[in-house]
Amino acid sequence: MYNAKVLETFAHPKNVGEIENASGVGTVGNASCGDIMQVFLKIEDDKIVDAKFKTFGCAAAIASSDTACEMIKGKSLEDALKIKNSDVVETLEGLPPQKIHCSVLAEEAIAEAIKDYRAKQAK
Amino acid sequence: MRVYLDNSATTALDVEVFEAMKPYFSEIYGNASSLHAFGREALAAVDKARQTIADCINARRDEIFFTSGGSESDNWALTGTAHTYEKQGKHIVTTVIEHPAVMETCRKLQKEGYEITYVKVGSDGRVSLDDIKKAVRDDTILVSVMFANNEMGAIQPIEEIGAFCREEGILFHTDAVQAAGSVKIDVKKMNIDMLSMSAHKFHGPKGIGLLYLRKGVRLERLIVGGHQESGMRAGTTNTPGIIGMAKALEISYRDMEKNNSHMKYLRDYFIDRVSKEIPYCKLNGGTEHRLVNNANFSFDFIEGESILMNLDLNGIAVSSGSACSSGSLEPSYVILSLGAKMEEAHSSIRFSLGKDTTKEEIDYTIEKLKETVARLRSWSPLFKEIKGEDKYV
């Protein structure tokens, strides 16, 4: 049911881990639903210089997290927020229908992390 | 290395079974319902197979009705009983751990106006006779309890429930799909009125099953449109399937002791090592009344489907009770029924051994499982290792 791209991304994720003293952290989902996604961002001059994730979830959730992190690296916050779950799905060359929500979580986790960063900046 | 530990999903067709089936595809291909010699040859083989199966479970030949498999047999037993005996009552007793083939038929019957009581199980995955007794009412027409559970392998007190139902004059159905092949079934001694079975779970072919229906029990038909199976189940007789099912059941009885002790030895070795060598894991279900080939573990802080997929990357095939692998949002209702938390149900993995599983395969699986669990835990936001200490938060 998973395509080769999803399996490859799950097998060898590039962005798994945490960023110490991250500029912003976003956590979405909950364990009882079977998905928790946590995204760590390092932001300099409103630009994402590094993105990492930790995910409790299925192979699609892990592949989506990794892909989303990869996609936002080097982007301005504004451009990062323009990345939608459908872009993540497209980069993964498709996800099974019941797994689309994993890509939605990835989009939400990034938005949460940026929100967290902006809230910290506003203080 | 490729390791198949999903024998509860399906098994490989036995070579001996395959050989027995072969002539019935292109040599003895007649329709068993036809009057001519081609048909009579097929019918003779089907009759013989029916007798073989009846002998295995201590039934009569005319009490065996072939179906397309376990799901059809379950659908037929429940729907048929409900519709045939509705004048005597519209209440059915079953359990919370039944296979979806029983569960969904019950929900369908509820919509038709039947009342269903779903009896709970203990943390060992077993239903108690007392709870069945408490659930039964004056208008109860059927008790349906699976012989052994497909996810965590708990073997149910079928003989006790059978004796009680017979005494009360209530029909008793058991879904023996997961038990058949590794548990000896005696429908007379166990007072079973109806029993479902599927050949592919014990090294027989897919697409063939049966319903044992005790002589004297009436049942509305589920599949109509032909007079096959003594007019009880329409559809051209699946001669090769039937031959294969009989052969597979015969072999399973012949080799049961040897296969069971082999699987139990490896299964216990597996459970022992996993329990000792992987922190924060839990065996789901009890150890005493358990199918010899089943081990079901929950691994804290990580999700089942990702464990399944990571083991798959290493050539190991298992099943998961996580919502993610079933396509639904809810994790396994069977694991939840044991009193497990949602997280534990999401992180459950079923390892089901086969008669040909080797110790090398189990050792390889344990090594890869340890790697997989450690790897996924290092990716999990729920898991943080406290440096220098064997503690996790």
Interface residues (C-beta under 8 A of the other chain):
Chain A: Y2 L7 F10 A11 P13 V16 T27 A31 S32 C33 G34 D35 I36 M37 Q38 K54 T55 F56 G57 C58 A59 A60 A61 I62 Q98 K99
Chain B: F301 I302 E303 E305 S306 M309 N310 L313 S322 A323 C324 S325 G327 L329 P331 K341 M342 E343 H346 S378 W379 S380 P381 L382
